């Protein structure tokens, strides 16, 4: 049985302001970039706004440290380690090459400082110390990294170290890095706040965050650069404008300047032509439907989840909602029971499908009441379906 409710459409469109409706809906192609591989994604709805070679396996360089930070933040959240821990620095970590936080062998450094040194200064020595503290060894930590990658469904990612040091078996993809970054931002906002810090001083050495976009645009609050000779210049960035958070990943740019230009152009494109809006709210009554054989004759229905869509601003008014019930609603009905589906369509294409749920419990009538209700329902179905 399929029903279309104009009331639901009215509810959805009430979320869209007149200023939004006045904007242009035309969307040009994404800009041409120097980067060979890229992706632009809305972090809330997960919609991909632009991509090229997004699933190709590529060396991620120091962007690897996003996963290192994710694992460490999750292990701290679970209570296995603490940011107040004093971490003993090994000779192995002290000798790490590449970018450094400049920790010294045999000293003890706060875990919180190591996290800053890894995020802000991109210290390979700090990444090593975090790995040894969390998992007792770098090898054990890398195992954790790959387990987390598997749980996130990162199909084109494999780690061989915690810092991004070049290794032919160490790779990721633009899509996987966008998914990883979304998880980090959503699950560990306190840890993510480190990525917007512009400077960190340790051992009287002040170092600058390598993400120069932080100085160019206040709406950008992260996230991580990467560079090796084999990987080229890479950058994952994120920012918020008009309640819309986008994540931009550009890989294999030819220079530091090209890396910044590529990322900035992608973000500007996304923020100019798209918005993210909450379309459905779980606890908001969307419509009332008749109940057969119940102590109450009607039940309020709502979406089974909060639903966000990322669209051209003017396209929000053209979204067509349709509700299909599994069957005629018969008591008893429990609160939260799935009774159908809500399908949101744009130009005939389904944008999203969510469950329609009952907002309250409806108890059934007694034996004779149910019997009489069944008779009425049979008659109704005969008349309607004929």
C-alpha positions as CSV (number, residue, x, y, z in Angstrom):
1,X,0.0,0.0,0.0
2,X,1.5,3.4,-1.0
3,X,0.4,6.8,0.2
4,X,1.7,10.3,-0.6
5,X,1.2,12.9,2.1
6,X,1.2,16.6,1.2
7,X,1.5,17.4,4.9
8,X,4.9,15.8,5.1
9,X,6.0,17.9,2.2
10,X,4.9,21.0,4.0
11,X,6.8,19.9,7.1
12,X,10.0,19.4,5.1
13,X,9.8,22.6,3.3
14,X,9.4,24.5,6.5
15,X,13.0,23.9,7.2
16,X,14.0,26.0,4.2
17,X,14.3,29.7,4.6
18,X,13.2,32.3,2.0
19,X,16.8,33.5,1.7
20,X,17.9,30.0,0.7
21,X,15.2,29.6,-1.9
22,X,16.3,32.8,-3.5
23,X,19.8,31.5,-4.3
24,X,20.8,30.0,-7.6
25,X,20.5,26.2,-8.2
26,X,22.8,25.9,-11.1
27,X,25.9,23.9,-10.3
28,X,28.9,23.9,-12.6
29,X,31.5,21.2,-12.9
30,X,34.2,21.0,-10.1
31,X,37.3,23.1,-10.7
32,X,40.3,21.7,-12.5
33,X,43.1,20.9,-10.0
34,X,46.8,20.2,-10.1
35,X,46.3,17.2,-7.7
36,X,45.9,13.8,-9.5
37,X,43.5,12.4,-7.0
38,X,40.9,14.2,-4.8
39,X,37.5,14.1,-3.1
40,X,35.1,16.6,-1.6
41,X,32.6,15.3,0.9
42,X,30.0,16.6,3.2
43,X,30.8,15.3,6.6
44,X,27.2,15.0,7.9
45,X,25.2,13.6,5.0
46,X,28.3,11.8,3.5
47,X,27.4,13.1,0.0
48,X,30.3,13.2,-2.4
49,X,30.4,16.6,-4.1
50,X,33.4,16.1,-6.4
51,X,35.9,13.3,-6.9
52,X,38.7,12.1,-9.2
53,X,40.6,8.8,-8.7
54,X,39.2,8.7,-5.2
55,X,39.7,5.0,-4.7
56,X,43.3,4.7,-6.1
57,X,45.8,3.4,-3.5
58,X,48.3,6.2,-2.8
59,X,51.0,6.8,-0.3
60,X,49.5,9.1,2.3
61,X,52.7,10.4,3.9
62,X,52.1,12.2,7.2
63,X,48.3,12.2,6.6
64,X,48.8,8.8,8.2
65,X,48.9,10.6,11.6
66,X,45.1,11.2,11.4
67,X,44.7,7.5,12.1
68,X,47.5,7.5,14.7
69,X,45.6,10.3,16.5
70,X,42.3,8.5,16.1
71,X,43.6,5.3,17.6
72,X,45.2,7.1,20.5
73,X,42.1,9.2,21.2
74,X,39.9,6.1,21.2
75,X,42.3,4.2,23.5
76,X,42.2,7.1,25.9
77,X,38.4,7.3,25.7
78,X,38.2,3.6,26.6
79,X,40.6,4.2,29.6
80,X,43.5,2.2,28.4
81,X,45.8,5.3,28.5
82,X,45.4,8.8,29.8
83,X,46.5,12.2,28.4
84,X,48.0,12.9,31.8
85,X,50.4,9.8,31.5
86,X,54.1,10.6,31.6
87,X,55.6,8.6,28.6
88,X,59.1,7.4,28.8
89,X,60.9,8.3,25.5
90,X,62.9,5.4,24.0
91,X,66.1,5.6,21.9
92,X,64.0,4.2,19.0
93,X,61.7,7.2,19.0
94,X,64.4,9.7,19.7
95,X,66.3,8.5,16.6
96,X,63.3,8.9,14.2
97,X,64.1,10.8,11.1
98,X,61.9,13.4,9.3
99,X,59.8,16.0,11.0
100,X,60.4,16.2,14.8
101,X,58.9,17.4,18.0
102,X,62.5,17.1,19.5
103,X,61.8,14.9,22.4
104,X,64.9,13.4,24.2
105,X,65.7,9.8,25.0
106,X,65.3,8.9,28.6
107,X,63.0,11.8,29.5
108,X,59.3,11.6,30.3
109,X,56.8,13.6,28.3
110,X,53.1,14.1,28.9
111,X,50.9,12.1,26.6
112,X,48.9,15.3,25.9
113,X,52.1,17.1,24.7
114,X,53.0,14.1,22.5
115,X,49.5,14.4,20.9
116,X,50.1,18.1,20.2
117,X,53.6,17.4,18.9
118,X,52.2,14.8,16.5
119,X,49.3,16.9,15.3
120,X,50.7,20.4,15.2
121,X,54.4,19.7,14.5
122,X,53.8,16.4,12.6
123,X,56.6,14.9,14.8
124,X,57.6,11.4,13.7
125,X,59.3,11.0,17.1
126,X,56.1,12.0,18.9
127,X,54.1,9.5,16.8
128,X,56.5,6.7,17.7
129,X,56.3,7.5,21.4
130,X,52.5,7.5,21.3
131,X,52.5,4.1,19.5
132,X,54.9,2.6,22.0
133,X,52.9,3.9,25.0
134,X,49.5,2.8,23.6
135,X,50.5,-0.7,22.3
136,X,53.9,-1.4,23.9
137,X,55.5,-1.4,20.4
138,X,55.2,0.2,17.0
139,X,54.3,-3.2,15.5
140,X,51.4,-3.7,18.0
141,X,50.1,-0.1,17.3
142,X,50.2,-0.7,13.6
143,X,48.0,-3.8,14.1
144,X,45.5,-1.6,16.0
145,X,45.6,0.9,13.1
146,X,44.7,-1.7,10.6
147,X,41.9,-3.1,12.9
148,X,40.4,0.3,13.1
149,X,40.7,0.8,9.3
150,X,38.8,-2.5,8.9
151,X,36.1,-1.5,11.3
152,X,35.6,1.8,9.4
153,X,35.3,-0.1,6.1
154,X,38.4,1.5,4.6
155,X,38.8,-0.8,1.6
156,X,41.9,0.8,0.1
157,X,43.9,1.4,3.2
158,X,46.8,-0.5,4.8
159,X,49.3,0.8,7.3
160,X,52.9,-0.3,7.9
161,X,53.9,2.4,10.4
162,X,52.4,5.1,12.5
163,X,54.1,8.2,11.0
164,X,53.6,7.8,7.2
165,X,57.2,6.9,6.5
166,X,57.5,5.6,2.9
167,X,56.8,2.0,2.4
168,X,55.4,0.2,-0.7
169,X,52.8,-1.6,1.4
170,X,51.7,1.5,3.2
171,X,48.8,3.2,1.3
172,X,45.3,4.8,1.5
173,X,42.9,6.5,-0.9
174,X,41.2,9.9,-1.0
175,X,37.9,8.4,-0.2
176,X,39.2,6.4,2.8
177,X,41.0,9.5,4.2
178,X,37.7,11.5,3.9
179,X,35.9,8.7,5.8
180,X,38.6,8.5,8.5
181,X,38.6,12.3,8.9
182,X,34.8,12.4,9.3
183,X,35.0,9.7,12.0
184,X,37.7,11.7,13.8
185,X,35.8,14.9,13.7
186,X,32.5,13.4,14.8
187,X,33.7,11.0,17.5
188,X,36.6,13.0,19.1
189,X,35.9,16.7,18.9
190,X,38.3,17.5,21.8
191,X,41.2,15.8,20.1
192,X,40.2,17.3,16.7
193,X,40.4,20.8,18.3
194,X,44.2,20.4,18.3
195,X,44.3,20.4,14.5
196,X,43.4,24.1,14.3
197,X,46.2,25.2,16.7
198,X,48.7,27.2,14.7
199,X,51.8,26.8,17.0
200,X,53.2,24.5,19.6
201,X,56.3,25.1,21.7
202,X,58.2,22.2,23.3
203,X,61.7,22.3,24.8
204,X,61.7,26.0,24.0
205,X,61.4,25.2,20.3
206,X,58.3,26.9,18.7
207,X,57.1,25.2,15.5
208,X,54.3,26.2,13.1
209,X,51.4,24.1,12.0
210,X,52.2,23.0,8.4
211,X,48.6,23.6,7.3
212,X,48.8,27.1,5.9
213,X,45.1,27.3,5.2
214,X,44.6,28.0,8.9
215,X,46.0,31.4,8.3
216,X,44.0,32.1,5.1
217,X,40.5,31.3,6.2
218,X,39.0,31.3,9.7
219,X,36.3,28.8,8.7
220,X,39.0,26.1,8.2
221,X,39.8,24.3,11.4
222,X,42.0,21.4,10.2
223,X,43.3,19.0,9.4
224,X,46.6,17.5,8.1
225,X,49.4,17.9,5.6
226,X,51.6,15.2,4.1
227,X,54.7,15.2,1.8
228,X,57.4,12.9,0.7
229,X,59.2,12.7,-2.7
230,X,57.1,9.6,-3.7
231,X,53.8,10.9,-2.3
232,X,54.0,14.4,-3.6
233,X,52.2,17.2,-1.7
234,X,49.0,16.0,0.1
235,X,46.4,17.7,2.3
236,X,43.2,16.9,4.1
237,X,41.3,20.0,5.2
238,X,38.0,20.7,6.7
239,X,35.9,23.7,7.6
240,X,32.4,25.0,8.4
241,X,30.4,27.6,6.7
242,X,26.6,28.1,7.0
243,X,26.3,25.1,9.3
244,X,27.8,22.9,6.5
245,X,31.0,21.0,7.2
246,X,33.0,19.9,4.2
247,X,36.1,17.7,4.0
248,X,38.5,18.1,1.1
249,X,41.3,15.6,0.3
250,X,43.9,16.4,-2.4
251,X,46.7,14.0,-3.2
252,X,49.8,14.2,-5.4
253,X,49.9,18.0,-5.9
254,X,53.1,19.1,-7.5
255,X,54.1,21.7,-4.9
256,X,53.2,23.1,-1.5
257,X,51.6,26.1,-3.2
258,X,49.6,23.9,-5.6
259,X,48.5,21.8,-2.6
260,X,47.0,24.8,-0.8
261,X,45.4,26.2,-4.0
262,X,43.8,22.8,-4.9
263,X,42.3,22.3,-1.4
264,X,41.1,25.9,-1.2
265,X,39.4,25.7,-4.6
266,X,37.6,22.5,-3.7
267,X,36.3,23.9,-0.4
268,X,35.2,27.2,-2.1
269,X,33.4,25.3,-4.8
270,X,31.6,23.2,-2.2
271,X,30.6,26.0,0.1
272,X,29.4,28.2,-2.8
273,X,27.1,25.7,-4.5
274,X,25.9,23.4,-1.7
275,X,24.2,23.5,1.7
276,X,23.6,20.8,4.3
277,X,20.2,21.0,6.1
278,X,18.4,18.8,8.6
279,X,15.3,17.6,6.7
280,X,13.7,15.2,9.1
281,X,13.9,15.0,12.9
282,X,13.4,11.8,14.8
283,X,11.0,13.2,17.5
284,X,9.0,15.5,15.3
285,X,5.5,14.3,14.3
286,X,5.1,14.4,10.6
287,X,1.6,12.9,10.1
288,X,-1.2,11.1,11.9
289,X,-2.4,7.8,10.6
290,X,-5.5,5.8,11.4
291,X,-5.2,2.7,13.7
292,X,-7.6,-0.2,13.5
293,X,-8.6,-2.1,16.7
294,X,-6.8,0.2,19.1
295,X,-7.9,2.1,22.2
296,X,-6.7,5.2,20.3
297,X,-8.0,5.7,16.8
298,X,-4.8,7.4,15.5
299,X,-1.1,7.4,16.0
300,X,1.5,10.0,15.2
301,X,4.4,9.0,12.9
302,X,7.9,10.4,12.7
303,X,11.2,9.7,11.0
304,X,13.2,6.9,12.6
305,X,16.3,9.1,12.6
306,X,17.6,12.6,12.0
307,X,18.2,13.0,8.3
308,X,20.4,15.6,6.6
309,X,20.7,16.3,2.9
310,X,23.3,18.2,1.0
311,X,21.9,19.9,-2.0
312,X,22.0,23.0,-4.1
313,X,20.2,25.6,-1.9
314,X,17.3,26.0,-4.4
315,X,16.8,22.2,-4.7
316,X,15.5,21.8,-1.2
317,X,12.1,23.2,-2.3
318,X,11.9,20.5,-5.0
319,X,12.3,17.5,-2.7
320,X,9.2,15.3,-2.9
321,X,8.6,13.1,0.2
322,X,6.5,9.9,-0.1
323,X,5.4,7.7,2.7
324,X,4.6,4.0,2.2
325,X,3.1,2.0,5.1
326,X,3.9,-1.6,5.4
327,X,0.1,-2.3,5.8
328,X,-3.0,-0.9,7.5
329,X,-2.0,-0.1,11.1
330,X,-3.5,-2.5,13.5
331,X,-3.2,-2.5,17.3
332,X,-1.3,-3.3,19.3
333,X,1.5,-0.8,18.2
334,X,4.6,-0.2,20.3
335,X,6.4,3.1,20.6
336,X,9.2,3.2,18.1
337,X,7.7,0.4,16.0
338,X,8.7,0.6,12.3
339,X,5.5,0.9,10.3
340,X,6.7,2.0,6.9
341,X,9.3,4.0,4.9
342,X,9.8,7.7,4.1
343,X,11.4,8.2,0.6
344,X,12.7,11.6,-0.4
345,X,12.8,12.1,-4.1
346,X,14.4,14.8,-6.3
347,X,13.4,14.7,-10.0
348,X,12.2,11.1,-9.5
349,X,15.5,10.0,-8.0
350,X,15.6,8.7,-4.5
351,X,17.9,10.8,-2.2
352,X,17.3,8.9,1.0
353,X,15.0,6.3,2.5
354,X,14.4,6.2,6.3
355,X,12.0,4.3,8.6
356,X,8.6,5.7,9.6
357,X,8.0,4.9,13.2
358,X,5.1,5.2,15.7
359,X,5.7,7.9,18.3
360,X,3.5,6.4,21.0
361,X,2.1,3.1,22.1
362,X,-1.4,2.1,21.1
363,X,-3.0,-0.8,23.1
364,X,-5.6,-3.1,21.4
365,X,-9.2,-3.2,22.2
366,X,-10.8,-6.2,23.9
367,X,-12.0,-9.3,22.0
368,X,-15.3,-8.0,20.8
369,X,-13.8,-4.6,20.0
370,X,-11.1,-6.2,17.9
371,X,-13.6,-8.4,16.1
372,X,-15.8,-5.5,15.2
373,X,-12.7,-3.5,14.1
374,X,-11.6,-6.4,11.9
375,X,-15.0,-6.4,10.2
376,X,-14.8,-2.7,9.5
377,X,-11.2,-3.0,8.2
378,X,-12.2,-5.9,5.8
379,X,-15.1,-3.8,4.5
380,X,-12.8,-0.7,4.1
381,X,-10.2,-2.7,2.3
382,X,-12.8,-4.2,0.0
383,X,-14.2,-0.8,-0.9
384,X,-10.8,0.9,-1.3
385,X,-8.9,-1.8,-3.1
386,X,-11.7,-2.5,-5.5
